[in-house]
C-alpha cells in the first residue's frame, strides 16, 4: 500500500510534474491516492526545478487535489484572474479542475506539497470535517495561514510521514501514517475556521464579490451575461458591476471573459480538440462566433494561438 518512489520513476498521478515538484528522492507515494513532496524538512528547493514553470506549460488545468504549503520564501500562484501571494506559513488548496495561469517563486522558496488523486477535496476522511470546509474548497482555490504557534507541529507531521514511509518493515505503518495525516488535516481545518471567522467580519461588497467569483467558476461555460449572475445574487446588474470594479479593479464582464479565455487556451493547447468542438463546449453558437470572440480578447485567432503554443514547445 505504501511505497517510496525513486526519482527515476514518474508518479502514478496524472500530470504530476506540472505541480512544479522535482522528481527527487524525497518525493514519496503512499498507495495510488496520495503523493507527498517535502521541501521544507530537506535540503531541496524549487530553484533546481525552475524550468518546469516555462511559459509553454501554462495555462494548465489541475487534474488532482493539491495542497501547497510555503515554509520559506515567496510563492505566487495565479488561478483564473486571482493571484495568491504566498509567504511563510501560507497554504493554498487547489481543487480538481482549477486552471493555473501563472506561477512564480523566489530563489529561497521551500514548499511542502500533498496531492490527492481524487475529486474529493480532503486528504483523508475525517468525521469532524466541516461541510463549510468541503464546500469552500471545491469551488476554487483557497488560501489560509497556518498559525505561527502550530507551524512546527504541521511541518513536523509532514516530515514524519516521509520518515515513516522509509520503514516498510513496520507492521503498523498504515495506522501511523493515518495518524499523521489526521494531524495535518486537523491543523488545516482549524486554520480554515479561523480564516472564515475573519472573513465573516469583512465588508458586504467583498462578500458579494466572493460569491460572484464562485458563481462564475461554476457557470462561465454556459453563462456570460452579467444579469444572470446579478439575478443569482439577488442584486441589480449595475450594483454588481460597481462591486466588482470596487473590489477587483476589473469590470464584471472582463472577469467573466477571463475565465472563458483561460478555458479556451487550455483546450487549444490540446491539438485533438477541433475549434468547432471547443466552441460547442464553451456554449458559443458556432466556430465563427467563437473565433471573433477569442480574437477580440487576445488579438489572435484560435488557430494562430494554437500554432504559437505548439511552436514554443
Secondary structure, 3 states (H helix, E strand, C coil): CEECCCCCCCCCCCCHHHHCCCCCCCEEEECCCEEEEECCCCCCCHHHHHHHHCHHHCCEECCCEEEEEEEECCEEEEECCEEEEECCCEEEEECCCCEEEEEEECCCCEEEEEEECCCCCCCCCCCCCCHHHHHHHCCCCEEEECCHHHHHHHHHHHHHHHHHHCCCCCCCHHHHHHHHHHHHHHHHHHHHHHHHHHHCCCCHHHHHHHHHHHHHHHHCCCCCCHHHHHHHHCCCHHHHHHHHHHHHCCCHHHHHHHHHHHHHHHHHCCCCCCHHHHHHHCCCCCHHHHHHHHHHHHCCCHHHHHHHHHHHC
